[in-house]
Amino acid sequence: MKTVPGLFLNESRHGTCQRASVALFLLGFLIAFAVADPGPVAPLLASGTIHLVAFPALLLPLFWLQVAVCKVFSTWFVA
């Protein structure tokens, strides 16, 4: 029987990176839409949610690029 921590620890880096990116992306939207009247912390909240949404949007393409480069050049670096 697999446990939840075992599933996360045995996952490949692809699944872990994508799961973390989706979680951060959804967290940013949840914060942005859950706050009705932020008051004086509005600029801080707005910049925080922008960063929470922008980080995964940039992280996944960079990760896919890294995977592609590793796959292309893996045959050259194998000893």
Beta strands, then each sheet from edge to edge (+ up, - down):
end
